[in-house]
Amino acid sequence: MSEIIIKNLVKEYGDGFLAVNDVSLDIGDGEFMILVGPSGCGKSTLLRMIVGLEDITSGELLINGERVNDKKPRDRNLAMVFQNYALYPHLTVFENIAFPLRLRGGMTGDEIRAKVEDAAATLELTEHLDRKPGHLSGGQRQRVAMGRAIVRKADAFLFDEPLSNLDAKLRGQMRTELLRMQRRMGTTTVYVTHDQTEAMTLGDRVAVLRRGLLQQVATPRELYEQPVNMFVAGFIGSPPMNFIPGTLDGGTISLPFVSYELPSDTREAVGDRSKVYVAIRPERFEDASLADAAKRASGVTFRATVDVVEWLGNEQFAYIPYEVPHELETELHELERELDSERMRSQLVVALEPSSKIVDATEAELWFDPRATHLFDPESGDNLTLNPEPAVADAPT
Amino acid sequence: MASRRSANWWTLWGLLILLWALFPLLWMVSLSFKDPGTFRGSTPQFFPEEWTWKNYDTVFSDSLFTSALRNSAGIALIATGLSVIVAMFAAYAIARLDFPGKRLILTVALAIAMFPQAALVGPLFNMWRGLGIYDTWIGLIIPYLTFALPLSIWTMSAFFRQIPWEMEQAAQVDGATAWQAFRKVIVPLAAPGVFTTAILTFFFCWNEFLLAISLTSTDRARTVPAALSFFTGASQFESPITAIMAASVVVTIPIVILVLAFQRRIIAGLTTGAVKG
């Protein structure tokens, strides 16, 4: 059992590129920590620095209180699952799983056999033990890679996008399986992914990285409800959060499609700014015709022309295009690009109840609660309405 | 139907090429079984009128041939072994490590491979005599190594490059030292490449003629290709051709066996299944 402490870790490449820039992170014993971010944010590099495959330029890495900066990967006693599994193709599944045990030595053949069979049983690989990796399916190979990791008493498990090569259905199953295994074994786990669903569902805590800089470390719930800046807000949640430019005049804020009075507590946070971004999650909107009178009165209702409606069965998405000033358009463009998506046009995405009768190309009346929105500073991108208290206390125990 | 017809065409072409390639071999085998005194009969025939082992008796009772066979096997095996070991480490370093002068090594290796052997024979002859290794095994092994290494390094570094980096990294995380990772993961994976290179090197050393004839003078180190040119008939009126052919058949057999034995290993892509399909 172990904890990993990362202190001001920096990775600088020969050309001066800072892949990991001054990242500090405490990973507690038994914690499931997710490193997430768009491609090129340094999450994999950070993981490889922890396991020892990348040199540390500066900063400190402590495992169980011991400085391991200069230790070789083999001396760090960590287990890693690679994105492409990196199974040994010339060895059978049994020998693949037994490989780390054989290297460490000091174990009899019977002991090794017992351990490998135990791990294989956990992962339902028993019947494949004599086969070579080349004859296995993607999911089975993935399990062999996990078997190789869990067979020995490693201090921590490190996963580098382990599910990204599986198809969507299998990925979902493996995700649950992985979570169940981690909970049962209680081993400290660091998991790199670019998939926010994996990040939200698996992690005790999630660390969001952007261009080598740590943006926020928090529980999934906190990330979702209290993102510290526009980057985190835009990264977490699907479909992504709407960022709507708003101009302030006294206590009134004007959005392209509605104006309303700011709630008193946020007015203070905004200060004397004349422009902010109002961020509203798609699922915070409601079809006003379905809301009761009391609810309507507590929020803002507005009319807007719905362009397209996508019906998914359990919910539906409505798209409402709107015009924004040109200079803001480019800014939003920039942010979207960093989040690995292509912004086609300025539009509001609204998630509606499946029972809503709103159809394509009609005017609809929508409702939202201004207290459920966030205001972001247009220059720094910081969240102005951050609640200092954690949203819900579900931090790891 | 169209694909069927084109497949037939391919078969036909294949057979033609096979015939083209095999005809000299067949001719060689056929000649080796003909009677040395009468094979130049008035009515030439492809197959011998009378099959005889006489030529084989002649070559195996001739110490010129038997010692040459011993020399050939020894020199080729030693040169191949050394070349494979040296090339394996060199190729691994070139494929995996980033060190100054890497490009230079590859370029020089290629330059050596392109250097005409004939230009080296004269100087080597003089140098070897000065060093006292003229007409010795080592005197042939050294130049064979020089000419075999560049190709071996190039082929093997290509094989090493195909092995995903992650294999080694995974081994290191699993607790292997660099040497263990190399021996237990990289070498088995590169085995097809090593075999291919070894066989190519062996062929080169086994068949080499120019250096063999120039740097040897007696049975001490003369290899088979060189020895063949010294064959004479039983009398001066008898042509040594049939005996030479018998000797040629004998030296061709190991090569055929090698290729048949290892072709599966050469062809087998051992890395299938290492990473995602």
Interface residues (C-beta under 8 A of the other chain):
Chain A: V51 G52 L53 K72 P73 R74 L78 A79 M80 F82 N84 Y85 A86 L87 Y88 P89 H90 F99 P100 L103 R104 K132 P133 G134 H135 L136 G138 R141 R148 N165
Chain B: P164 E166 M167 Q169 A170 A171 Q172 V173 D174 G175 A176 T177 Q180 K184 V185 P188 L189 A191 L270 T271 T272 G273 A274 V275 K276 G277
